[in-house]
Amino acid sequence: MRLLLLLVIIPSIFGSEVIWKNGPTDFLKEIFKITEIKNVDDLESAISQSSSKWLRPKFMEKWHGYSFLDKHKKEELTKLIKASDLAKERPPKQKHYNAAIIIGYTTERIQKRINYLIKLCEQGIVFDKIYLLSATRNFKISTEVGQSAVSSLSKKNIPIEDLWDQASKSELFKEVPIEIIKIHKISNNFGVTSEKLLKTVMERYNGETKGKKILLVADARSAGSKSSLAEKVLEPYEIELETVWQGCSIDNESIESILVGIAKCLLHLRR
């Protein structure tokens, strides 16, 4: 199936090959070594162990303060990831795309992706259309701490359409159609909502997706997971998919979220 995918959508350029390319990359093997995960040549074993060790249990939310790395491991991983391709910019390989897609659910991550997309446009990359994809969700709150955290999150989280309006854009964007697609979060299963959003974009082409060039704008923390999900979902549409991201600084505090992204990447690689 993997070989079929590569044949169908060549010259697609993915982000997931930083993590897994016919097996774990040397980069991923080093991460597994530091985090004491074994038998990493088998995808199912890698998925099982990384998910159980790195992913926050589904009954927990961000405010529960879930952490799985000690200080020493964070320092080792920070040094490793700083020197990896995840920390370096991956710019577009072409000058024209049928569409650019940004998927985002939190203010900080959306802002970074929008700013990078704007930068690309100002560098002369042309898009026939831009899709901004996001979702709303309800929280199940059982404690005062949870209520306070949700209230704080609600104040900090700015809708994707407002972030786009607030971004500093040049005159170039007056010529580019923008479509914002928002749905309610479908479930707590990883990738389900993003899958629905991506399929909605494909529906806009009325069955004429073959050969369309799509640029997925991600960031270092989510490049692998967003790319592998898009590869999986968009495989039947025979598009040319490319994933890009801007280089970024890596610190001890961002390491766990990067590992979460890697664990989700492995999950999405399962066919």
N, C-alpha and C positions, 0 to 999 in steps of 0.2 A: 504493500500500500504506500509506503514511504517513497519507493522508487517511482511509482505511478504519479504521486504528487509532484515530484521534481520534474517529471517529463511533461506534465500537464501545464504547469505554470512557469516554466523557465521563460525569461530570465529573472524570475523572482529572487529577491535578496532579502533574506529573513534576519531577524534578530536572535532567533532561538539557537542558531548554530554556534553562538558564543558559548552556549551551555551544553548542547547535545548535538553531535554530528556523527551519525552512525555509531553512536556510543558516547560516553561522557568525554568532554574535552579535557585537556590537561588542567585547565582552569577549574573545572568542576571537580576533578579528582582531588585537587589541592584543597578545595573547600570541604569536600567530604572527609579528607584526612584530618583537617583541623577540627571539624565537628564530630569526628569519631563515627562516621557512617561507613559501613563495609559492604562488600559485594556490589560495587557500584557499576559494574559493566552490564548489569541486567536492569532494564528500564523499570520493570514492575517493582523490583527490590528498591531501586532508587526512589521511586514514587512513594512507596510505603514508608520508608524510613524518613525521607525528607518531610513528608506530610505530617507524620506523627511527631517529629521533633521540632519543626519550624512553624507550622501553621497554628494559629490561635484556635482553640476549640470553638465550634460554632455557637455554643451557648454563651460565649464571652464576647464583650464589645471592647473597643479600643481603650475605654476609660478604666478597664479592669487592670491595666498595667502588666499585661502578660509579657514575660521576658524569658529567653531560653539560652542566653549566652553570658558567660562570666567575662570579667574585664580582660583577662589574658587572651581569650579567644577572639574578642572584639578587636583587640589591637592587632593580632595576627591577620585576621580577615581584612581589616582596614588596609593594611600594607599590601596584601594580595590584590584586593579589588581596585585599589588606586592605580595599580600597574596594568590592569586588565583593559580589554576593549570596551567594557561597560562604562568605564570612566571617561573614555575618549569619544569625541564627536563622531557620529556616523552620518555624513551628509548624503544627500540624494545623488544617484549616479546619472540621472537624466535631467533634462531641462523642462520637459513638459509631461504633465500627468492629467488623466481624465478627472481625477478627484484626489483630494487630501482628506484624511479622516483623523479626527481627534476623538478619543473616548476618554471621559474623565468623570470622577465622582467627588473629588475633593478640591477645594479652592487652590491650594498650593500647586498640586500636580497639573490641574487644568491651566493655570496661569503660565507655568513653565512651557507647556506644549504650545499654547497660543503664541507666546513670545517667540518661540523657535520657528513656528510656522510663518509668522510675520517676517522674521529675519530671512527666511528662505525666499519669500516673495520679493523682498527688497534686494536680494542677490540675483534676481532674474529667473527664479524657478516659476513656471507658469502652471496654474491649475484651472481647469474648466469649471470646477465647482468645489466648494469646501463643505464638508459635513461635520457638525459638532454634535456629538452623541453623549447623552447623560441620562441620569435617572433620579427619581425621588424615592424616599423610603420612609417607613414608619418604624419606630423603635418600640420594643417591648420593655417597659421600664417597671422594675419591681422594687427599687430602692431610691432613697433621697439622693444618694450619690449619682445614680443613673439619671435621675431627673435633672440634676444640676449639670451633668456632663452633656446631656442632649441639648439643654438650653444653650450651653456654651458653644456646642458644635453648630447649632442652628444659626447663631449670630456670626460665626466665623465662615460658614459655608455660603458662598455667594453663587447664585445660579449661573450656569455656563453662559446663558445669553447676556447676562449683565457683565460678566468678565470679558466677553467679546466686545461689548459696547465700550467698556472702560479702557480697553487696550489701545495703546498709541499706534495708529495705523496710518500708512501713507495713502495717497490718492489712488494707488494701484488697486486697492480693494473695492473701489466703487464699481469696478468692471467685473468683479468675481461674484457669482451667485453664492449665497450662504444659506444652508438649510440646517436648522436646529431640530434635532429629534430627541424627545425626552419621553421616557416611559416610567411607570412605577416599578421599582425593584421587584423582580419576579420571585426569587427565592434566595436562601442563604448558600445555595450550592455555587461554587466558584465558576464564574464565566457565563452563567445562564442568561443574565441580563445583557451582557455585552454581546453574546451570540444573537439574541433577538434584535438588538440594535443594528448589528452588522447585516443581518438578513434583510432588515427593513431598507437599508441603503441599497442592497442588491435589487430589491423589488422596484426601485426607482428606474431601473434600466429596462424594465419590461422584457426580460429574457435576453436582452442583447448585451451580455456581459463579457463574452469571449474576447480576449485580447485587450480589455480595458486596463489601463495602467493606474494603479491605486497606490498612493503613498500614505502609509500609516505613521503618524507622528507620535512617538512615545517618549520616554525618558529613561535614564539609566536604571532606576529602581524597577521599572515595569517592562523594559524592552523585551525580555525573554517571554514573559507571560502574555503580554499583549500580542506579540508576534506569533507565538505558537497557537494561541487561540484563533487569531485571524487566519493562519494557514489552514487550520482544521475546518473552520466554518466556511471559508471561501473556496476551498478546494473544488467543489462541484461547479463553480461558476467560471472556471478557466480564465481567471484574470492574471495580470502580472502584478504581483504584490511586492512592495518594498517597504521595509521598516527603517525609520531613521530616528536618531535622538541626538540631543545636544550634549557635549561633554559637561561634566559636573564635578564638583568637589565631593569627596567621600570622607565621612568622619565616623567615629565610633557609634554615634547615635543613629545613623542611617543604615548600618550594617544589617540589623535584623529585618528591616523592611525589604532590603535587597534579597536576603535569603528567602523571605516569603514569596517574592516575585519569582525566584528560581524554582521553588517548590511548585508553584502554580504553573510555571512553564512546563515542568515535567508532567504534570497532570494532563495538560492540554495536548502533549505530544502522544498520549495514548490514543491509538486509533481503534 
